[in-house]
Amino acid sequence: MKHCTTCQHLFPDQLQVCPTDNVTLRVARELEPGMIVRGKYIIMEWIGSGGMAAVYRAKHRLLNEMRAVKVVAPKFARDEDFLWRFRHEAAIARKLRHENAVWVEDLDEIEDGRPFIAMEFLQGQDLRKLIKGQGPVSVERTLKLGAQVASALSAAHKLGIIHRDIKPDNIFVTRDTAGNEVAKVLDFGIAKAKESALQGGFTATKTGVIIGTPEYMSPEQAEGQLGDKLDGRADLYSLGVVLYEMLTGQLPFHSDTPLGMCLHHLQTAPRPPHELRPDLRIPEAVSLVLMKALEKRPERRFQSAEEMLAALRNPTEGTQRAVNGSGAFAPTKVTEKQTRLKEEPTAALSSSLPAAGEAASLAAAATRAPMVEAAQPTPRIAKDFVPAAHDKSRRLRIILAAATVIVFAVAGYLLLKVNKRRNAALREHDAAIHNLVVQKLQSSALLQSRGQNITVTVSDDAVTLSGSVPLPGDKEEAGNEARDIPGVSGVINNIVVAGLQPPPSTSSSKMETDNPGQAQTPSVAPPPKRPARNSMPAGGAISQKVADLVKSGNQQNDLGNYDAAIADFQQALRLNANSSEARNGLVRARRAQKTEENVLQKK
C-alpha cells in the first residue's frame, strides 16, 4: 500500500501520486500512528500482534470514538481461502450482540486488500494478566465472571457460533459506567478462520490435526476433531478449565509437552478444586460444578450454556441434581463404589509420549481404571489422577490422535534438520565469498598504494564494505572489486572517504577484515590510478540514471518482482555507491523476497 505524508491517507499500490496533495506517495508495509485507514479510522498506536493479525487502537474520525482495529497479517495477504473464511466468520460474529461479547462494528479492507475488523475498544486487562498478577480469584468473583462468559456463550451457540478457543487470553475484564466488573469474550467467530489457516487452507472438517490451545482444549479437540464435528459443549469444557485455574491458581493438568497435555484431557480425571487447594476453602458445591464441566464425554457435561449458567448462579442447588434425559435436574445418589474410590489409589497417567507399541496397552489400562461420574457428584473423589473409562472406538481415536502427533513431530524434526543443513551451507557459502573479497581487495594494485582500513561482512551473498579510505577513487575501486566476485548478489558500500594521509616510512599498513592477521604488502610508490569500471559521464546524467533505476526498483518491489527490483538497485549502486535510496531499496527487496520464500516453504 502507499501512504501520503501530507494528508496521511492510504492508497492502493498502483498509485504513485496523491490525488489530493499531488505529492509522491511512499511505500508503507505496516500501519503507523497518524495513518488514516479507509478515510475513517486514524491509527493511534499498535496494541499487539499474533500469528493471524495485528491489533491497533484507532479513532473513528466522524464519531470521535476509540475502536480496536484488527488487520490480517501480511503473510495471509495472498491466501484467498483464509481471507474468505476471515470475512465470512467476521460477518457472522457481527450478528452477535451481547453485553459480555465484544461487538464487531465494521468489516472492511485496508488499501492493500487485507481485510480488517473494527471492534469496540476496551480498557482493562485480560484474565491471563489478572490471574498472573493476583493469583487465585475469589469464589464469588469467579462465579460472577464465569456466569457472564457462559451467558455470552449461550447467545453465541444459539446463532450457531462456536468459539473453539476459550482461554484467559480471550476473556477481557473491564468495567461498565456504574463501575461494575464485566467480562467480555473476544474473537467470536474468528477462531474458525484461524483453524483453517493452521491447516494450511484445507477445509475445516479435516480430522487428525490438533488445533487449539493445549492447556484449555476439550477432549474432542485433543482427538483432532474440527469444524462441524464440534459443538458448544467443547466451549463449556474450555470454560471449566479457565474457572478451575481462576479458583486454584493452577491448571487441572500439567505436562511439559503439548501431546502430554492432550493425553491428560483425553484420559486423566482432574482433582476437584476443593481437594487440590483446601487452604482456599473452596465450597464443595462449586468444585463439583467444575468437575461436571470437565467431563471427558460431551454427553456427561452440561448440555448447554444455559445449564452451566444456572449451575454457576446457584452451585448449591446444582450439586443436589444430575442431568436426566429431558435436560431437567433430578436428585442424585452417591454409590458405594464412588465412596471407595478414595481408598483405591490409581496410578496417574504419565504426560510423556508413549512409544508406538505401548499406545494400545496404555489405552487398555485406562479402561480398567474406575472413573468418577461428575454427573453423580460425591465428596469422596480420589485425590490421585484417575484415568477415565473409554470404549473400543474411543481408544482407537486416542491411538490415531497420538500417531498423528507423532507423524507431525517426526516431520517437524526432519524439516528442522534440513533447515539446519541449509543454514550451515549458506554460512559456508558466505564465508567463501568473504575470503574471496578479502583476497581480491588485498591484491588490488590501486588499494595497495595507500593505507586502507576496510572491513568486509557477508550475509546472504550480499557484501557490506565499511571503514575508511583516503580518496573517493579508492572507495569506488573497493566496491568494483567486490562486485566482480562470482556469487556476490549485491554490494553495500559504507566506506568513508577520510582524506589522504602521508604513510609512515617504516611500517606497513594492514587491512582489517573479518579474518584478521592478513597484512597488506606495502608498496614503495603508488601506481597510476586506473579509471573506475562501468563508469558514466559525470554530472546530471549519472544522477538521473540512478534516480530512474531506484524508481524502477521500487515499482518492481511493490509488484512483487523482487529479482527485477534487486537487479535495478544493484545497478544503481554501481553507478553511485553512496545512494541511500538504492541501498535501502535493496535491503527492502531482499527482506520481502526472503519473507515470501518463508511463507511458501510453510505452505
C-alpha positions in Angstrom: 0.0 0.0 0.0 1.0 3.6 -0.5 0.9 6.5 2.1 0.7 10.2 1.6 2.8 12.0 4.3 0.8 15.2 3.8 -2.8 14.1 4.2 -2.0 10.8 5.9 -4.4 8.8 3.8 -3.6 5.3 2.4 -3.8 4.4 -1.3 -3.6 1.3 -3.5 -0.1 0.2 -4.7 -0.8 1.2 -8.3 -1.0 4.9 -7.5 2.3 7.0 -7.5 1.0 10.4 -6.6 -1.6 11.6 -4.0 -4.6 12.8 -6.0 -5.3 15.4 -3.3 -1.9 16.9 -2.5 -0.1 16.0 -5.7 2.9 14.6 -3.8 4.8 11.4 -4.4 3.4 8.5 -2.3 5.7 6.4 -0.2 5.5 2.6 0.2 4.1 1.5 3.6 4.5 -2.1 4.8 2.6 -1.7 8.2 0.2 0.7 9.7 1.8 3.6 11.6 0.4 6.2 14.0 -1.3 9.0 12.1 -2.3 7.0 9.1 -5.9 7.1 8.0 -7.5 3.8 7.0 -10.4 3.9 4.6 -10.8 7.6 5.3 -12.4 6.9 8.7 -10.1 5.3 11.2 -7.0 7.3 12.4 -4.4 4.8 13.7 -3.3 5.9 17.2 -1.0 3.1 18.4 -0.1 -0.5 17.9 -1.5 -2.7 20.6 -0.2 -6.2 19.8 0.2 -8.9 17.2 -0.4 -12.6 16.9 0.1 -15.2 14.3 -3.0 -14.2 12.4 -3.4 -10.5 12.8 -2.2 -7.2 14.3 -4.4 -5.0 16.6 -4.3 -1.2 16.7 -6.0 1.4 18.7 -7.8 3.8 16.3 -10.1 6.7 16.5 -13.2 6.9 14.3 -13.0 10.3 12.6 -16.7 11.1 12.5 -17.8 9.5 15.8 -14.7 10.7 17.6 -14.7 7.3 19.5 -12.0 4.8 20.1 -12.0 1.4 18.3 -9.8 -1.6 18.2 -8.8 -2.4 14.6 -7.6 -6.0 13.8 -5.8 -6.3 10.5 -4.9 -9.7 8.9 -1.2 -10.3 8.9 0.7 -9.8 5.6 1.6 -13.5 5.4 -2.1 -14.2 4.7 -2.5 -11.4 2.1 -2.5 -13.9 -0.8 -4.3 -16.8 0.9 -7.7 -16.5 -0.7 -9.1 -19.4 1.2 -8.1 -17.8 4.6 -9.3 -14.3 3.6 -12.7 -15.6 2.5 -13.1 -17.5 5.8 -12.0 -14.5 7.8 -14.5 -12.3 6.2 -17.2 -14.9 6.5 -16.7 -15.6 10.1 -16.3 -11.9 11.0 -19.7 -11.2 9.3 -21.2 -14.0 11.4 -19.6 -12.7 14.6 -21.1 -9.2 13.8 -24.6 -10.7 14.4 -23.7 -11.5 18.0 -24.7 -8.5 20.1 -24.4 -9.4 23.8 -23.1 -7.3 26.7 -20.5 -9.9 27.5 -19.1 -10.3 24.0 -17.0 -7.8 22.1 -19.1 -6.4 19.3 -17.7 -6.3 15.8 -18.8 -2.9 14.5 -17.3 -2.9 11.0 -15.7 -5.2 8.4 -13.7 -3.7 5.6 -10.4 -3.9 3.7 -7.3 -1.7 4.1 -5.9 -0.2 0.9 -3.7 -3.2 0.1 -6.7 -5.6 0.1 -6.2 -7.2 3.5 -9.5 -7.4 5.5 -9.8 -5.8 8.9 -12.5 -5.7 11.6 -13.2 -2.7 13.8 -14.4 -3.6 17.3 -15.3 -1.7 20.5 -12.2 -0.6 22.3 -12.0 -1.9 25.9 -9.9 -0.7 28.9 -8.9 -3.1 31.5 -7.0 -6.4 31.4 -7.5 -10.0 30.2 -7.9 -12.9 32.6 -4.4 -14.1 31.9 -2.9 -10.9 33.4 -5.4 -10.9 36.2 -4.6 -14.4 37.3 -0.8 -13.8 36.9 -1.0 -10.6 38.9 -3.3 -11.7 41.7 -3.1 -15.4 41.9 -6.3 -17.4 42.8 -9.5 -15.4 42.3 -12.2 -15.4 45.0 -15.1 -17.8 44.6 -17.7 -15.0 44.4 -15.7 -13.2 41.7 -15.0 -16.4 39.7 -18.7 -17.4 39.7 -19.7 -13.9 38.6 -17.3 -13.7 35.7 -17.8 -17.3 34.8 -21.6 -16.8 34.6 -21.1 -13.7 32.3 -18.9 -15.8 30.0 -21.5 -18.6 30.0 -24.2 -16.1 29.1 -22.2 -14.9 26.1 -21.6 -18.5 25.0 -25.3 -19.2 25.3 -26.1 -16.3 22.9 -23.4 -17.3 20.5 -24.4 -21.0 20.4 -27.9 -20.1 19.6 -26.6 -18.3 16.5 -24.5 -21.4 15.6 -21.3 -19.7 16.6 -18.7 -22.0 18.4 -15.8 -20.1 19.8 -13.2 -23.0 19.8 -10.6 -21.1 21.7 -11.9 -20.1 25.1 -8.9 -19.3 27.3 -7.9 -16.5 29.7 -6.3 -14.5 26.9 -9.7 -14.3 25.1 -11.6 -13.1 28.2 -11.3 -9.4 28.9 -12.3 -7.9 32.2 -13.4 -4.2 32.1 -16.0 -2.1 34.0 -19.3 -0.6 33.0 -20.4 3.0 33.5 -21.5 2.1 37.1 -18.1 0.7 37.9 -19.3 -3.0 37.9 -16.8 -5.6 36.7 -17.8 -7.0 33.3 -16.3 -10.0 31.4 -16.1 -9.6 27.6 -15.3 -12.6 25.3 -13.0 -11.7 22.4 -12.6 -13.2 18.9 -16.0 -14.8 18.5 -16.2 -16.4 15.0 -12.5 -15.7 14.3 -11.2 -19.0 15.7 -12.6 -21.0 12.8 -10.7 -18.8 10.4 -7.6 -19.4 12.4 -8.3 -23.1 12.4 -8.4 -23.0 8.6 -5.1 -21.1 8.4 -3.3 -23.6 10.7 -4.5 -26.5 8.5 -2.8 -24.8 5.5 -6.0 -24.0 3.7 -7.8 -27.3 4.0 -11.5 -27.5 4.8 -12.5 -27.0 8.4 -13.9 -30.6 8.7 -10.5 -32.2 8.3 -9.6 -34.5 11.2 -6.3 -35.8 12.6 -4.9 -32.3 13.1 -4.8 -31.0 16.7 -5.9 -27.3 16.6 -6.2 -25.1 19.7 -4.5 -24.1 22.9 -3.5 -27.4 24.5 -4.0 -26.3 28.1 -7.7 -25.4 27.5 -8.8 -27.6 24.6 -11.7 -30.1 25.0 -11.1 -33.8 24.6 -12.8 -33.6 21.2 -10.3 -31.1 20.0 -7.4 -33.1 21.5 -8.6 -36.0 19.4 -8.3 -33.8 16.3 -12.0 -33.1 15.7 -12.6 -29.8 13.8 -15.3 -27.8 12.1 -18.8 -29.1 12.2 -17.9 -32.1 14.4 -17.5 -29.7 17.4 -20.5 -28.2 19.2 -21.0 -25.7 22.1 -20.1 -28.4 24.7 -16.4 -28.0 23.7 -16.6 -24.3 24.7 -18.1 -25.4 28.1 -15.2 -27.7 28.8 -12.7 -25.0 28.0 -14.6 -22.6 30.3 -14.4 -25.2 33.0 -10.6 -25.3 32.7 -10.5 -21.4 32.9 -12.6 -21.4 36.0 -10.5 -24.1 37.6 -7.4 -22.0 37.0 -9.1 -18.9 38.4 -10.2 -20.7 41.6 -7.0 -22.6 42.3 -4.3 -20.6 40.5 -3.3 -23.8 38.7 -4.3 -25.7 35.6 -6.1 -29.1 36.2 -3.3 -30.9 34.3 0.4 -30.3 33.9 2.8 -31.5 31.2 6.0 -30.4 29.5 4.7 -31.2 26.0 1.5 -30.3 24.1 0.9 -34.0 23.4 1.2 -34.9 27.1 -1.4 -32.2 27.8 -3.7 -33.6 25.1 -3.5 -37.1 26.6 -4.4 -35.7 30.0 -7.5 -34.1 28.5 -8.4 -37.4 26.9 -7.7 -39.8 29.8 -7.0 -38.1 33.2 -9.7 -37.0 35.6 -8.7 -33.8 37.4 -8.6 -33.4 41.2 -11.6 -31.5 42.5 -10.5 -27.9 43.2 -11.6 -28.1 46.9 -9.3 -31.0 47.4 -6.4 -29.6 45.4 -6.4 -26.3 47.4 -8.1 -26.9 50.8 -6.4 -23.8 52.1 -8.6 -21.6 49.9 -11.8 -23.0 51.4 -13.5 -23.6 48.0 -17.1 -24.8 48.6 -17.5 -28.4 47.5 -20.6 -27.4 45.6 -18.6 -25.0 43.4 -15.9 -27.7 43.0 -18.4 -30.2 41.7 -19.9 -27.8 39.2 -16.5 -27.5 37.6 -16.0 -31.3 37.7 -19.2 -31.7 35.7 -17.9 -29.1 33.1 -14.7 -31.1 32.8 -16.3 -34.4 32.0 -14.4 -36.2 29.2 -17.5 -37.2 27.2 -19.7 -34.4 25.9 -22.9 -36.1 26.8 -21.9 -36.1 30.5 -21.2 -32.4 30.7 -23.6 -29.6 30.9 -25.6 -30.0 27.7 -26.0 -26.3 27.1 -24.5 -23.0 28.2 -27.8 -22.2 29.9 -27.4 -25.3 32.1 -23.9 -24.3 33.1 -25.0 -20.7 33.7 -27.8 -21.9 36.1 -25.2 -24.0 38.0 -22.8 -21.1 38.3 -25.5 -18.9 39.6 -26.7 -21.4 42.2 -23.9 -24.0 42.8 -25.6 -25.5 45.9 -28.7 -26.4 44.1 -26.7 -27.8 41.2 -24.8 -30.3 43.4 -28.1 -31.8 44.5 -29.2 -32.6 41.0 -28.0 -34.6 38.0 -29.0 -34.2 34.4 -31.7 -36.5 33.1 -32.8 -37.1 29.6 -35.1 -34.1 29.4 -32.4 -31.7 30.5 -34.1 -31.0 33.9 -32.5 -31.8 37.3 -33.2 -34.8 39.4 -31.8 -35.9 42.9 -28.6 -37.8 42.8 -27.3 -40.7 44.9 -23.8 -41.5 46.0 -22.8 -45.1 45.1 -20.8 -47.3 47.3 -18.2 -47.7 44.6 -17.6 -44.0 44.3 -17.2 -43.8 48.1 -14.5 -46.4 48.0 -12.5 -44.6 45.3 -10.6 -42.6 47.8 -9.2 -45.8 49.4 -8.4 -47.3 46.0 -5.4 -45.3 44.6 -4.8 -45.4 40.9 -1.5 -44.6 39.2 -1.5 -41.3 37.5 -1.2 -41.2 33.7 2.2 -40.0 32.6 2.2 -36.9 30.4 5.1 -38.2 28.3 4.6 -39.5 24.8 4.3 -43.4 24.8 6.1 -45.5 22.3 4.1 -46.6 19.3 3.9 -50.2 20.6 2.7 -49.1 24.1 -0.2 -46.9 22.9 -2.7 -49.8 22.8 -1.7 -51.1 26.2 -1.9 -47.6 27.7 -5.4 -47.2 26.3 -6.4 -50.7 27.5 -5.1 -49.9 31.0 -7.2 -46.8 31.1 -10.3 -48.8 30.6 -9.6 -51.0 33.6 -9.4 -48.0 36.0 -12.6 -46.7 37.6 -13.8 -43.2 36.6 -15.5 -40.6 38.8 -19.0 -39.8 37.5 -19.2 -36.0 37.7 -22.9 -36.2 36.8 -23.3 -38.0 40.2 -21.3 -35.8 42.5 -19.8 -37.1 45.7 -17.4 -35.6 48.3 -15.3 -38.7 48.2 -13.4 -38.3 44.9 -10.0 -39.8 44.5 -7.1 -37.4 45.1 -4.9 -39.1 42.5 -5.4 -38.6 38.8 -7.8 -41.3 37.7 -7.8 -42.5 34.1 -11.3 -42.3 32.6 -13.0 -45.3 31.0 -13.4 -45.4 27.2 -15.0 -47.8 24.8 -13.1 -49.5 21.9 -13.8 -46.8 19.4 -12.6 -44.1 21.7 -9.4 -46.0 22.4 -8.9 -46.2 18.7 -9.3 -42.5 18.2 -6.8 -41.8 21.0 -4.3 -44.0 19.3 -4.9 -42.4 16.0 -4.6 -38.9 17.5 -1.3 -39.9 19.2 0.0 -41.4 16.0 -0.9 -38.3 14.1 1.0 -36.1 16.5 4.0 -38.5 16.3 4.0 -38.1 12.5 3.9 -34.3 12.7 6.6 -34.4 15.3 8.9 -36.5 13.1 8.1 -34.4 10.1 8.9 -31.2 12.1 12.2 -32.8 13.3 13.2 -33.7 9.8 12.4 -30.3 8.5 14.4 -28.7 11.3 17.4 -30.8 10.3 17.0 -29.8 6.7 16.9 -26.2 7.6 19.9 -26.5 9.8 21.9 -28.1 7.0 20.7 -25.4 4.6 21.7 -22.7 7.0 25.1 -24.3 7.5 25.6 -24.4 3.7 24.6 -20.7 3.5 27.1 -19.8 6.2 29.9 -21.7 4.4 29.0 -20.0 1.1 29.1 -16.6 2.8 32.4 -17.4 4.4 33.8 -18.4 1.0 32.7 -15.2 -0.6 34.1 -13.2 2.3 37.6 -14.8 1.8 37.4 -14.1 -1.9 36.5 -10.5 -1.4 39.3 -10.0 1.1 41.9 -11.6 -1.2 40.7 -9.5 -4.1 40.9 -6.3 -2.1 44.4 -7.2 -0.9 45.7 -8.0 -4.4 44.3 -4.8 -5.9 47.1 -2.6 -7.2 45.3 0.6 -6.5 44.3 -0.3 -3.0 47.8 -1.4 -2.1 49.1 2.0 -2.9 47.9 3.7 0.2 47.0 2.8 3.8 43.5 1.4 3.9 41.1 0.4 6.7 38.3 -1.7 5.2 36.0 -4.2 6.9 34.2 -6.9 5.0 31.0 -8.6 6.1 28.8 -11.0 4.1 25.2 -12.0 4.7 23.0 -13.9 2.2 25.5 -13.4 -0.6 25.4 -9.6 -0.1 28.7 -7.9 0.7 28.9 -4.9 3.0 32.0 -2.7 3.0 32.8 -0.3 5.8 35.8 1.5 7.2 37.7 4.4 5.7 39.9 5.2 2.6 41.9 8.3 1.7 40.4 9.0 -1.7 37.0 8.7 -3.4 38.5 6.6 -6.1 39.7 4.1 -3.5 36.1 3.6 -2.3 34.8 3.1 -5.8 37.6 0.7 -6.6 36.8 -1.4 -3.5 33.1 -1.6 -4.5 34.0 -2.6 -8.0 36.4 -5.3 -6.9 33.8 -6.8 -4.6 31.1 -6.8 -7.4 33.4 -8.8 -9.7 33.4 -11.8 -7.3 31.2 -14.6 -8.6 28.2 -15.3 -6.4 28.0 -11.8 -4.9 24.4 -10.7 -5.2 25.0 -7.1 -4.1 27.4 -4.7 -2.5 26.6 -2.1 0.1 29.5 0.4 0.2 29.6 2.2 3.5 33.2 3.2 3.2 34.0 6.7 4.4 36.5 8.9 2.5 38.8 10.2 5.2 41.4 12.1 3.1 44.9 11.3 2.1 47.4 11.0 5.0 51.2 10.6 4.5 52.0 6.9 5.2 54.7 6.1 7.8 58.0 5.2 6.2 59.0 2.3 8.4 55.7 0.4 8.9 53.3 -1.5 6.7 49.6 -0.9 6.9 47.0 -3.7 7.4 43.5 -4.2 6.1 41.1 -5.0 8.8 38.7 -7.8 7.8 36.6 -10.5 9.4 39.7 -12.8 9.1 42.4 -10.8 10.9 46.1 -11.4 10.6 46.4 -10.9 6.8 48.6 -7.9 6.3 48.9 -5.9 3.2 52.1 -5.8 1.3 53.5 -2.2 1.5 54.5 -0.5 -1.7 57.2 2.0 -2.3 55.4 4.1 -4.9 51.7 4.1 -5.8 50.9 3.0 -9.4 48.8 5.3 -11.5 45.2 5.3 -10.7 43.1 3.5 -13.3 39.6 4.6 -14.2 36.6 3.0 -12.5 34.7 0.3 -14.3 31.2 0.7 -15.5 31.6 4.5 -15.3 29.3 7.0 -17.0 29.8 10.7 -17.8 29.9 12.7 -14.6 27.2 15.1 -13.5 23.5 15.0 -14.0 23.5 12.0 -16.4 24.6 9.7 -13.6 22.2 11.2 -11.0 19.2 10.9 -13.4 20.1 7.3 -14.3 20.4 6.3 -10.6 17.0 8.0 -9.9 15.4 6.1 -12.8 16.8 2.8 -11.5 15.7 3.4 -8.0 12.2 4.3 -9.2 12.0 1.2 -11.3 13.3 -0.9 -8.4 10.6 0.4 -6.1 7.9 -0.3 -8.7 9.1 -3.8 -9.2 9.3 -4.4 -5.5 5.8 -3.2 -4.9 4.6 -5.6 -7.7 6.4 -8.5 -6.0 9.0 -8.8 -8.8 11.8 -9.0 -6.3 14.5 -10.3 -8.6 14.0 -7.4 -11.0 13.9 -4.9 -8.1 17.2 -6.3 -6.7 18.8 -6.0 -10.2 17.8 -2.4 -10.5 19.0 -1.4 -7.1 22.3 -3.2 -7.7 22.9 -1.4 -11.0 22.1 2.0 -9.3 24.7 1.2 -6.6 27.3 0.5 -9.2 26.7 4.0 -10.6 26.5 5.7 -7.2 27.6 3.6 -4.2 26.5 6.4 -1.9 22.9 6.3 -2.9 21.0 5.7 0.3 17.7 5.3 -1.7 19.2 2.4 -3.7 20.9 0.9 -0.7 17.6 1.0 1.4 15.6 -0.3 -1.6 18.0 -3.3 -2.0 17.6 -4.2 1.7 13.7 -3.9 1.5 13.6 -6.1 -1.7 15.8 -8.8 -0.1 13.7 -8.9 3.0 10.5 -9.1 1.1 11.9 -11.8 -1.1 13.0 -13.8 2.0 9.7 -13.3 3.6 7.9 -14.7 0.6 10.2 -17.7 0.4 9.5 -18.5 4.1 5.7 -18.3 3.5 5.9 -20.6 0.5 8.0 -23.0 2.5 5.5 -23.1 5.3 2.7 -23.8 2.8 
